[in-house]
Structure formats: structure tokens, C-alpha cells
Amino acid sequence: MASKIVGLDIGSDSVRAVELADPFKPRPTLVRYHQAALPPGAVVRGEVVEQNTVAETLKRVWKAGGFTSRRVVLGVGNQKVFARELTVPRAPLINIRESLPFVVQDMLPVPVSDALLDFYPIAEVHGEGAPAVRGLLIAVIKEAVIPNVTAARLAGLTVEDVDLLPFALTRLLLPRPGSRAEASEPGGAVLIDVGANTTSVVMTEDGVPQFVRLIPAGGVDVTRSVQEGLELDAPTADAVKRRIGVRPVQSAEDRPALELIQRPTGELLNSLRNTISFFTNTRPEQAIRRIVLTGGGGLLPGFSESLARLTGIPVIAGDPLAAVTLAPRLAADDVRRDGLALSAALGLAMGAAA
């Protein structure tokens, strides 16, 4: 494999790309990055709708960012991704993957022919009298992936792999102990990424994903609640949301906005609490020591405090730059300012070595 790879995150309102050098090293080097806004409607909930429009945006990103590699890893992580626990007879991973279409049809909401399947092994266990492998079945509806791959190819890019965004973020923010010592910490942890339309939850043990849930809610739902309730345009509603958050307000003028923010935020927080409770009740031996929070929606003032209070688990902010080295040409302050937005793309690029 070449020494450089680009992680490409195609979001609903922008595309973000990061180029890593030496992705196989414990601490690869971030050599360049760039992001650009997308026209409204070009991408909807992570799915490319206007392939040519997205391709032209990608061409501009590559030119403006000065990328030297056209090899990319794409991310997928919307409501058309399904993650299910699965135990199969022990076999080489290639054989397990080849057998998936014959054993998982009853687990999917769509025909097997309409989905892309993968298996993420977690641990060897004892099955019914024979060795087995416990892992996660990952299924993606093809129509959620193919347009994105096509847009990248129209831009002259070579798609090396398609990776699950929650896995990419886990790889970056919760690496296995010893893989990148500065960012590693053993034990059970939850990675929560609050995106625009989707919130992902990954339960991990020593950096290994054990359970994945994708919740169809995010920051856009909060903005929409304020926008419709106060009859504001979207940018103004978003600014109000970010100013007030879910903290108690002193001004009577801000209380109507706070109520509109609390409604969808409260629903999301309850879903997160219930997801964590389900996991801990079914896996009492795997204690959760911390929650790592990332994503733009997680920056809502008061959100992390509310999450910690509801779950009784300490919440810390994920540091996307702890696992990489910066090229000398990059200004550390600029990269840190943009680091949160680049998290998914960074994790995708690091997956090239996985």
C-alpha cells in the first residue's frame, strides 16, 4: 500500500478530506486537509443525491487542498446501516464473510441482495459443542453507498474502502491500549457522536467495539424545533440554539427557546441513557468507566453535563488530534480549531492500516 491515504467524509452540508502519511505507523502524520460546503440538497442524510455536484465539489477540494493522493476511504453511517450481534462457527474471516448471505437474511429488514455485508470479529467463544466467534454483523443498504462511491469516482478518485463511521471514530478517539499510548486508556467506554442527523453509540472494551447503535436524531432536529417554534430562518435558529443550549436561563425572553431546545434534546438524552442501560444490564461484567463525546451536536452548552447527570458516568470530550502527528507546514492552532469537524475523516484514513 502506498504511504499516503485520504479519509473522505461526505456530510449533508460539506465534504471534508484529510491526507495522512504513513498510516501504518502508531502515530501517522497529518499532512494536509481541506473542507468545502455543499449546495443544499446535494447530499441528504449522508446519501449523495446529486452525484455530479458532489464530484465537482470534490475536485475543488483536491485542488484547493493540494492533495497528492487520490486514494480514499469513504465513510458511511446513517439510518440505512444496521449493526447486529452475531455468533458464527469459528472459521477464517474470509470464509465467515462469504457465508453471511446464507445465515443473516432473517436479521435484515431488506433482502440480502440489496445489502452490503461485513463481519467484525470480537472474541472467540464456545458455541454448541464447537468453537465459535462472537462479533458484529454490519449491513449497509446498497443505495446508501453506491451514489457516494460514484461521486468520488467521477471526481477522479479511487475508493480503496468503505468504512463504518462509528468504527472510524472509535479507532481515532478510543484506540486499543498500547496502540497509541498517549490516547489509550483500558476498560469500558462509550463513544457518542452527535451528528447533524444521526447519533452513533459505540460500546467498547479496551478499545474494541462490542455494541453499536445508530439513533436517527441529531443537531438538525434541535435547530428545526427552534426554527419552527419561533418562526426563524435556519441560521438564526442555529445561533439561538448554540447560545442558549440546555442550561437554565435567567432571562424570561430566552425561556421559550429553551423549551424548544429541551424537547428534542431531552428525547435524545433519554435514548442515550436507555441504550447505555440496555448494554450494562445485559453485560454486567463490562463496567462503563467513561463516555467520550464528539460531534457538533455534542457541543450544545449543557449537553455533556446533562448526559453525565442522567447516566451517572463521567463525560469527557474526544481529542481527535491526540493520535496523530502534525506536519511542520500545518499551524497547530488552525488544525485544533478544525479538529472536531475533521474527526470522521481522520478516523477513516487511519482505517487504511486496520
C-alpha positions, -999 to +999 in steps of 0.1 A: +000+000+000+012+035-008+025+057+020-004+082+018-042+078+021-071+103+023-101+099+046-132+114+029-162+123+049-192+134+028-217+151+051-251+166+045-237+202+042-200+198+035-172+174+024-141+170+045-108+153+035-076+146+053-044+132+040-023+110+062+013+099+056+024+065+069-010+054+081+006+021+093+027+038+120+014+041+156+012+079+151+006+087+114+013+123+101-015+146+091+000+163+061-030+183+046-067+188+050-095+208+034-132+211+036-159+228+014-196+235+017-221+216-004-252+232-021-284+224-002-299+191-013-268+177-029-265+153+000-294+142+022-288+124+055-254+113+043-266+100+009-254+117-023-284+128-043-266+150-069-235+130-079-221+155-104-225+184-080-206+165-053-180+154-078-173+190-088-170+200-051-145+171-045-124+183-075-123+218-059-113+203-025-085+184-041-072+214-060-075+239-031-061+214-005-032+204-027-038+166-021-011+144-035-031+111-032-063+102-049-068+070-029-096+075-005-115+057+023-152+067+024-174+066+054-210+055+059-231+059+090-268+068+085-301+052+092-295+026+064-267+010+083-276-019+106-253-034+133-264-067+150-246-091+173-239-124+156-221-156+167-209-180+139-188-211+138-151-204+140-135-201+106-111-179+086-126-144+084-128-146+046-150-178+049-172-161+075-178-132+052-186-155+023-212-173+044-231-142+056-257-141+029-268-176+038-272-170+075-284-135+081-315-130+060-338-132+090-318-104+107-322-078+080-351-056+071-342-059+033-333-087+010-297-098+012-292-089-024-300-052-015-273-050+012-235-050+016-225-073+044-194-074+067-185-091+099-164-076+127-150-103+150-148-095+187-139-127+206-137-165+203-164-183+224-178-218+228-208-224+206-230-255+206-202-280+212-178-263+188-156-232+188-173-201+176-167-164+170-188-136+185-189-104+165-209-077+149-228-081+116-226-049+097-252-044+069-255-014+046-282-009+021-265-006-013-284+025-023-269+044+006-233+037-006-232+034-044-240+070-052-213+082-028-187+059-044-199+070-079-194+107-070-159+100-058-150+082-090-165+110-111-141+133-093-112+110-104-107+094-070-100+057-063-121+043-035-100+019-016-125+010+011-159+020+026-158+021+064-184+025+091-182+060+106-187+049+142-158+024+138-136+052+123-143+075+152-137+047+178-104+039+161-094+076+164-108+085+199-107+052+217-077+033+203-067+000+219-043+003+248-007+003+236-016+012+200-012+049+206-002+052+243-010+089+247-046+084+236-052+050+251-069+040+283-081+005+292-115-005+303-151+000+292-161+032+275-189+046+253-182+067+223-211+090+214-210+110+183-239+136+180-240+144+143-264+166+123-290+138+115-276+107+132-262+100+167-240+069+169-233+050+201-204+025+203-198+005+235-162-006+238-140-027+260-103-019+258-109-001+225-127-030+209-163-022+198-188-045+215-222-029+205-233-003+180-265+017+178-274+044+154-301+068+166-319+088+138-317+121+157-291+149+159-284+186+160-306+194+130-337+183+150-329+208+177-324+236+151-356+227+134-375+228+167-363+264+174-368+274+137-404+263+136-414+273+171-400+308+169-405+313+131-368+320+124-346+311+095-323+282+099-290+301+105-307+323+132-323+293+149-289+275+149-273+306+165-300+307+192-296+270+199-258+274+203-262+304+226-288+291+250-281+253+250-299+233+276-286+252+306-310+271+329-317+306+317-322+337+338-339+358+311-377+353+306-371+362+270-350+331+264-374+306+281-395+298+250-363+290+231-350+268+259-383+248+260-380+242+222-344+231+226-351+209+256-378+189+238-357+171+211-326+172+233-344+155+261-356+128+238-321+122+225-306+121+260-332+096+272-324+074+241-287+076+250-294+067+287-316+038+277-291+025+252-263+025+278-286+009+304-296-019+280-259-027+274-249-026+310-279-047+321-271-074+295-233-072+301-229-066+339-194-078+338-183-049+315-183-018+336-185+015+317-159+039+331-164+069+309-183+085+280-163+101+252-184+127+235-178+141+200-197+156+171-210+191+166-243+183+184-224+174+215-211+209+218-245+222+227-240+241+260-251+219+289-254+187+269-224+169+283-234+179+319-269+166+313-256+134+298-233+128+328-261+135+353-286+112+335-262+082+332-240+087+363-209+082+341-181+108+337-182+125+302-151+138+285-146+155+252-128+135+225-095+148+213-092+139+175-056+151+173-041+130+202-034+101+178-016+119+150+015+140+144+012+173+125+033+180+095+056+211+101+037+230+074+005+229+094-003+255+121-013+237+152-038+263+163-056+261+129-057+223+130-070+223+165-098+248+156-109+225+128-101+192+146-136+183+156-150+187+121-122+165+108-126+137+133-145+113+110-122+119+080-091+113+103-105+080+116-113+068+081-078+075+069-064+056+099-086+027+089-064+021+059-039+003+082-066-016+101 
